[in-house]
Each structure stands twice: as structure tokens, then as C-alpha cells.
Amino acid sequence: MKKEKISVSKKVLDLSLIEGKLSAFERVPYALEAKLSKPLAKDGYGTVTVDGIPVSRGKTFSMDMIVHVNYLLVPIGEVAREYGREYTVCFTGFVAENGAPFQDLTVKVKTTERDKQDPAYREHDEAALAVARESIVLMKNEGNVLPIPKDSCLNLFGSGQYLLRNASTGAAAINPRWQANYHESIREHSSFSVNEEVSALYERLQDVTPSAEILEAAKKKSDTAILVISRCSGEFMDNRPIPGGYYLTEDEEAMIAAVSGSFEKTVAILNTGYPIDMRWTEKYSISSILYLGYPGQLGGYALMEILDGRVSPSGKLPDTWSFDYYDNPASKNFINLKAEDKIPAQDEFGVHLYYEEDIYVGYRYFDSFQKKAAFGFGHGLSYTEFDIRSKALEFENGRLALDAEVENKGERAGKEALQLYIHAPAGKLEKAERVLAAFEKTKLLQPGEKQSLTLTAEAMDFASFDETDGCYKLEEGEYTVYLGGSLESSRPVGSFTVTHTQILRQVNRIAQPVESFHRLKRAEPFVNADSKTVPLDERITHPAERKPYRVCERDAYRGPRIRWPMLKANPELLENFVSQMSDNELCKMNVCGGANWYLPWQNGAAGKTNLLSKYKLPRLLVSDGNPGLNIKKKNIGFPCSTNVAATFNKELAYTVGRVVGEESLENGIQLNLGPAMNIHRNILNGRHPEYFSEDPYLAGTLAGMHAKGLEDAGAGSCYKHLFCNNSDTARKASQSIVSEQALREIYFRVFEVALRIQKPSAMMTSYNSLNGIYPAENADILQSLLREEWVFDGFIMTDWGSYDTIDPVEIAKAGNSWLTEGSGKYVKILQKAVKDGRLSRAVLEENVTWLIKTMLKLV
Ligand code: BGC
């Protein structure tokens, strides 16, 4: 029988990289990727040894997103842990699905040298550390177990200690110039030592329960135990309400029970990209909890500063942490995949998601329906205490201003995030109990030091949307203002009265639902859980009316050829520049020129404009990444956006954008495909860490500041994904069914808040459809909302490969300037549509004009 082949193409392994998208589901650091010529038989897994030591079973999967390949991910990082060393890896005894044995394979792999800090980027690295420092949230600190005395020996439990997850996988992954994991951070940035006997237990990445002898010996070294709980999260796959996902695994629970039962003081570090089960923190005696999130390249250093008390924590939760997943209002209207479900392809089946929780997203639900959460929105402790006093309150001309004073009453320096919430009076419209309408972070306050701050809020930030007449309103009655260091601890500090209901804005009716569905109301406090998967061709059972996008014909340009340098010098020639293009050329520009991902010499950019050399048109290069540049060359690696949100610090969000912008330009990337700012509707959305918060005001403000930083640096920003990209399961065929009020107050609102701060260079439509039509092909969204209501003057692009489930011609017809990631095939489809009269030249000219106008700014 002919033998099948196992092959390994990458023989140099970068130990600093957490394997990205492919291993998102497993704890497989530094995995070796082997290609299989045939799929593996069910029981065909052989043995893999690294320098003669067997490693645990890896993960096999087929990748059919781009080309069909069968992979095997082998966790050689269990053994190959040293930098700059050669290891021998042997594969034996593997059998293919067709019964044929695989040829044994022996390969030598080398691990890279550890990266060092590049002094030229010291300031940027400092910024990454500053953001990480303020993003760590002290959720609990009973008996002031934290900080831990200097020079202590740390008893570290849990396999998570060997893999500091610094970022999400997928589009927002980082590729930092240098970084430090837990053990490196302890060695390099603290006075702590490590109890090696305990850590050795976890080297094979299993969450083993330590023996009584080891626990007793450990207690002699230090009275404190530190548990590291780790979860991966990222694009392409949602997290699951299963052990190892939202819930603890049996191994983790047994380990936690043994450790917390033995030690008097137990600290838990949550290195997760999303909220996880919290019941165990009550069941076992856990004294302190630190939410580390995904803290970027220097998160380990920041953690050390907090553990030893050099820095007092000042992060606040940007999301509600419930005790259980099913306490969350959107949990029943989500596709909760089971452990045995494979990761579905992006368009494997249709998904109907009913946003039954309506406006009651996150804390708006817990607060309004008086549900107890484990840790509420805005919560975060410090090593010091603050006294927050309100001074003057004024509401005039739709603007609220509150003067406040904060005093550090404790014995350590620290920062506080002031949060202002508004309770609106009950009226005709459904309203959440309180909404965040302003926040400010103090400077570093020394013990006894005071700071005065003014918090301002616009009426739109606490208005309600009336679906009966399409208006944002302030209903009449008394509005109470709450101020505090979290939602729970905030207290009423004053009120103002609106004597007659005020109409703030009348708007176009956009993306209204086309089918009726149950909506959570104060008076109807239940959800039906109607969401489901359906066959692919039933993904839109109630199609919305497609509104045409009509553009006036332009006069043909008959003058001499205008080339790019001339246009640059005379931007008023823009329309003529575009009009001189032939139909075919316009089609070419309306399609992205492909990604630079696939070939070894390509830089990893996600997209580029097609070239028209005749006009000397230069390239526009775009790349991914909120927290850095997702390209092949190493660069900055900030904490993920959920961490940025946890800082509640506008200046830091600005710095993130500014530094990413500077490094983008240095790398020849003129536009960064971020910030992504979809609402944390369901905590198990795989892209949770890539997005900011469950609250549109917090998310929109920090995303807007991030974009301002990018644009001030001279790089373009791109708001994404419009709209309601709140889950990744079969994401190209998923439909969000949402009320107009929820769209206006939550899902559109986040973008509106950001736009108030910064107009981006581009916006990206979402993969999912919304109320019976995909936003990418919805002229009502692209024109009436983006262009008319929001006066957006950049260009609009689809998300990558959206044309897999949307007719590419309809995308262009609606006014989308860039079909991504594009290829000659899509240029031809548009060209044929022009010939057939399905697509007008006038629309193409308009689309391309927006693109070139943005290029004039950026290139
Ligand atoms: C993601 C986008 C990203 C694009 C380009 C898509 O898979 O959804 O957020 O910008 O890829 O990489």
C-alpha cells in the first residue's frame, strides 16, 4: 500500500508567537504545523517525540477557508521551551483515513533567539506598558492579599503560566518586537522568585492537582497561591458554554479546589479575552482576582508592578461579569456550539439571531431587572481609597456639566475612573435604569492629593429613540445624575427636570426589522430564545426592500490625461480624474487588489488598491489590527481593545492609535483596518477581545480617540464592522434581527459616538445581514445613514470575502467602493454587469471618487 506523507514546512519556530487562528481552540503554544497528504483516520494518531520525549496529542483539522489542506498541530512547545536551540521531532505510527500508513518523519526544528528591546522604540514600548498597567482590573481583594510583599517566592499553579496570552487571534493578533511571558517578567521585572517545584508540575501544560506534600512544601515558601486561568479567543469561532470555554474544566476545578483549600490566601489571574464562569470564585475561597485580559506585549511587566504594589490597579470592567453564562440576556439568542460541534465554515449554514434583549444589553439588563451580577460594569478596586464629591451640576442647552472632586484618602498613590450615569424618568418609551453618559480618569493622585474634574454629557448620550415617529427624544420628567467609581457604587448627586418632551433629532428610518419578534420589556421580563440555525439558502427568509442608489450621470471628461502627480497638486481635478477612466478601469478600482498574505516575500498587508499605471496611480496598502499591525514584520503590540476600554482613559486610547499610526506609516501601510468597535452583545462572541465594551458610550468614545490618534499620525482609520457583527458562527450567513430602537441606541450609537470625535478615512461593512438585507448591499445604510445623516466622506469597503454570500454587483450598486479582498474574477463580474446594464457607470464613478479622494489624503 502506498504510504501517505507528513510534511513540515516551517522549521524555525518563533517561541514568542502564540500560534494564531489555527490553534485558537486549544492550549497549544509554539505548535509545529504539519501538513498531511490525507486526512487522519479516527484512531490514526501515532506518536510524536521531541528529543525522544513524547508530547501530548495535537489537534488535527482541515482548513478549507482558502485552500483545502489537512493539518496537524503538534504541541512541541511542551518540550521545546528554550530559545535558540535545535530539537529533533519524530512522527511515527500515523494512519490515514483511507487505511494507508503515513511515512515516519524525522525533522530538526530550531527555536528562534529571544527578541530584545529595540532602543529606538523605547517610547512606544513604554506606551504599551502604560496601557497594560491601567487595564488590569482588581476584581476582588479580600483581606488585602494583594499586593504581595517584595522578594516573595511565587507559588504559581496552572498550565496557563507557560503561555501569557497577550492578544486575540485573527485580525487583531499582534506580532510584537519583543515581549515577556510570566516567568520572564518575574525574572526581569520583579524582585519575586518562583517556586520551581510547583511550576514544574505544569510544564506539560496539564492542569494537574498538586499532591498534599507539594502543597505543604509550597506553603513553607509563601502563604499565597497564585492560580493562572487562561482562555483563548479570536476571529472565526465563537467561544462555547462548555468546560474549557466559559466553564472550568474538571482538571482546573480539581486544581483550584485543592489549592484554595490548602492555602489561606489564593489569588486568581484571569488571562482570558472574555468573561468566564464566576461561580467558582464563591464556591472556593479565592481572596483576590485580577482580570488580566489580553494585555499586549508588556502585560507581564504590568502584572508584576501590580502584584508587588509598585502600581495601584485602576482598571474598571468594561462589561458585566455574571455568575453564570445563562444569566446574560443574550445567552439564549446565540448559537451556543457544543463541545463536539466542529467549527463551521463561514457560510456553512444560515443563522437567525433575534436580539430579543433589545436595548437591555449588558448592565442595562442587570441594573433594570435587578439581577445580581458577580462583578458589575465599571467595577474595579484599588490599593487606595478615593472620596468622590460632586460640586456644581448644570443642565443647559442639552448639555450636562458636573464638577467633581476626587481625593485620595488612602496611603498609596492611585488613579480613579469617575463614572457618570443618568437615570431617565419613566415615560412612553422603554428605558434602561441607568446609562453611562460621561467618564473621566484622574491623574496619579498621591495620598491626600485632590483633583477637580468636570464631566460633561450631551443629551443624545441619554436620549431614547421613539420608533413611532423616528425621533431621538428626552422625555419630560426628572433626570437623576449618579456619580461614582462604578455603576454599583455610584450615588445620586443631583437632578434636573425636562419640562416638555424634547425632540433632539428626527432621522431617516433605516434598517427597520421586516419581521416581528418578541422584545424584552420592563413589563415583559422574559426572552423566548427564537434564534436558530437554518439551511444556507434560508438565511434571509424575510427579505427587506432594496432601495435603489441613484447617482446623476457626470459629463464625460475629454481633456488631456490627468496623472496622479497632477491630481495631487490639483485635487479639484478629482472628478475629471475619475471620469477619464474607462468602464473597465472603474470596475478594477472598485475591487481590492488582493491580500499580501500568501507568498513568503509578501508583507502581510490585508489589501491593496489595484494599480492603473497609465495614470501613475500609487498603491494604497491596508493592514489589520486594533492593537498593532497585523503584518509579517514585528512591530508594536498594545493590549486588546477590551483592555483599552478597561483603562477608562481617553488619552491612552489616543496613544494606542497614535503609535499604531506612526508604525503603520513606517511600514508603508497607509490605512489601518481598525478600530473594530462592535458591541459586546454576547460575552461568547469570539471577537470579544477585539471589541471594546457592552456600552456604546464607553466603546464609541475610546474607539473615537483611538481613531483620532491614527489620523493625527497621518494614517487612515477604518470603523468596522457595520453593523451588528456580534457573533462569528457561520458569520457570512448570519442574520441579526434587531429593533430600530436597539439599533439607534446601542448598535448604531457606538459608531455615532466615535464619529463625533473622529471621522475615519474608511468604514467596513459587516459579514452578517441585518433585518433582511446585508449592510454591504443596503443603499439605505450606505447612503441615507452614512453619507447623509453621518456626513461620512471617506470610502466604504466590504469585509473580506463578503461576496461569498452577497451578490458582488449589488455591493457595488449600493455604493460600496471596495469589494475585498478581490481578484480578477470580481473585476470581470462588475464589467459584465456594466455591459448588461445592471450596474451604472455613474455609481462606479461615485464609488471610485470616494476611494481616490481618501487616497489623496493618505498616499
Ligand atoms: C475580518 C476583518 C479584517 C479582514 C481583513 C476579516 O476576516 O473580519 O476585521 O479587517 O478580515 O483581514
Residues whose N, C-alpha, C, O or C-beta is under 5 A from the ligand:
A	BS01	BGC	A171 A606 D624 L673 D799 W800
